[in-house]
Each structure stands twice: as C-alpha cells, then as structure tokens.
Amino acid sequence: MTDVLMTIIKNDYWNISSDLLAITTDNAANNLTMMQSLEQKLVLYRWNGKHGHIPCIAHVIQLVVQALVKGLDIEPENTELASCFDENDVEIVTHITFSSTLRKIRHIANAISTSPKQQQRFHDIQATHSSVPPLNMIQDVRTWWSSIYEMAVRALRLKDAVNHWVQNSE
C-alpha cells in the first residue's frame, strides 16, 4: 500500500512530495503500518508519520459512540432476530430509561422486520392511519454507523403505527 501511495506522491503530475502535510485514514492497523513505512520513504523530506497522521474524525466519533452504547448495555446482538412479537418477551421495567426504551424499540423493529406477514400488517396500519407511503422500521446493526440513531428516529416518526401494532399484536 505504501508503494502505491509513494507512486502517487512522487508522480510528476501531482509533485507533492515536499508539500505533504498529513494523511487522513481510518483506524485500521494496516494504515498505522503504512504511516511508519511512509515515514521511512519520505525521510529526505523529514515527514513525520506520527504527526502527519490524522485519524478520520467520523471513525473516532463512531468509536466513542460504540463505547457509549457498550457502556449502556444496549448494543445490538446481531444474532438471532425475533420472528414474532410478544409483549411478554419485553422486559418489564419499573422506570423508563434510555437503555430500556432502545431495547424495546429494537425488539419491536426486529419483530416487524423479520416477518413478511408482520411487515405487511405494519404497512397496512400505516396506510389506514396516514396519507404518506408506508415506511419500514429500521433495525440497528453494530457495524452500521448511526443505525441506533436511525432506528430511534424512525420509531419516533412511526410511533402511532408502532403503538397500534403493539396493542393489536396477534
């Protein structure tokens, strides 16, 4: 990877060898190795791989969010998805918390999304109570950036249909 990057850096068309200030990458280990290798190849330009490496801020924020989600014990399991919804399967909480709310939304989204019959029923509920085209619930996935946020926003947007679906679960 370093050789490919060096070809670009030293290319006469770009001619940026002496102007290279920094490189932005994600946090993959191979990029850190590349930075060390690049520093050795750019020794004449006194380029410093540690100071010249800028981690992608979006990746850094995602790592922070993942740590927060893990700390709140609300990360998606991404294992077996519920195929049907049973109100008894959802934990009974004595007080509403952020974690318990997200767990319940996740359970409902999974139950609707994994069953074509439940998806159709959910769409029918929306069609009956709304003039806009039906939307699907969004499931959060550990590796999809902002999926917890997207899941919560969609559930809030569809709260009337979700409430109707839950109250009339078969």
N, C-alpha and C positions, 0 to 999 in steps of 0.2 A: 504494500500500500504506500509505503514511503517513496519507493522508486517512481510510482505513478505520479504522486504529488510533486516530487522533485522535477519530473519532466515538465509539469505544468509551470512550476515556479520559475524554472530556468529557461523556459521557452522564450525565444526572441520576441515573439508577438506580445507576450504579457510583460516580460522583463521586470519581474517584481522581486527578484532575489534580495536586493538591498533595501526594498521598501516593505518587506513583510513585517508586520507588527504582531499580529495574533491570528490564531486559527480557532474557530468555534466548532466543537464536536459534542456528541452525546457522551455519556459516561462509560462507554464500553471499554473494557480493559485493553483491547487492541488499539484503541485510539491513544491511550496513555503510552503504550509501547511505541506507537508511531511518532509521538511527540519527542520521545527520547532519541529515537533514530534520526529524526529530522534535525534535532539539535546538533548531533554529530556531523551531519552532512552540511549544515549551514554554519559550521564553526568559523569560517572565514568572515562571515557577516555578523558574528557574535550574537546570534539569535539564541535566546534562552527559552527552552521548551516549557519550563515551569511557569515563567512569567508570560510566555506567549500563547498559553493555552487557556481559552475561555470556555468553560463548560456552558452548554446551551441552557439558558435560563428556564426555558419550558421544561427541560428534563429535570433540572434542580427543583423546580416547583412541584413537579409530579412526584419526585422522591419524598418531598416534605408532606404532600397530601397522602401518599401511601403510608408513611409513618404515622400520620394523624389517624387515618382510618384504622390502621392496625391497632393503635393505642386505644381507640374507642371500641374495639372488638366488633366492627361492623363490616369487615371486608367480605366481599363475595366469595363464596366457597367454590364456585365453578365446578362442582362435582355433579351430583345428581340434582336435576331440576324437578320440582313438583309438577305432577301431571294433572292434579286436580286441587281445588282449594277447599279446605275445611277450616272454618273459623276456629275449631278446637286445636288445630295444629299451630296456631299463632300463640306465642306466649302471652299469658295474662299478666299485665303489668299493673302495679298499684299506682304508679305515677308515670306520666308520659315523659320520655326522654328522647333526645335526638337519636340515640342508638336504637331504641325500641321502635321508633317511628320508621327509620330506614329499614330495619329488619322486616317490619310488616309490609312496607311498600315493596320490598324485594320479593317477599313470599307471594304477594298478590300478582306482581308483574310476571314472575316465573309461572304461576298457575295459569294465567291468561295466555302467555306467550307460547307455552309448550303444548297446548291443546288446540287443534284447529276448531273443535267444537266450541271451546271457551272463547277463542278469538272471534268467531262469528257471532256468538252471543254478545260479546262486549261491543262489537261493531253495531249490532242491531240496537243495543241500548243507546249508543251514541246517536245513531240515525233517528231514533224515536225522540230524543231529547235535545237535538242540536241540528242546526241547518248547515253546518260545515261538514266536509267529508270526515269519516271516522279515522282516528289515529290509533296506532298500536302503542301499547305500553313499552317502555324501554327497560331492558334488563341491564344491570350494571355488570361489568366484567373487569376483573382485576387488571388486565393488560390494556384496557381501553381508557385513554385519558378522558377525564371528566365524565365518565359514564355514571358515577353515583350522582353527580350534579344533574346530568341529563335525565336520569331516571326520576329523581325527585321533582324536577321542574315539570316533566310530563305528567307525573301523578297528580301534581297540584293543578295543572291545566285540565286534567280529566277527572277531577275529584268527584263531581256529581255522578258521572258514569261509573267510577270505581265504587262509590258508596252504593249505588243501585245494584251493581254486580255483586258486591259482597252481601248485601241484605237479601238478595234473591238467589244465593248460591244453592245449587242443587246438591 
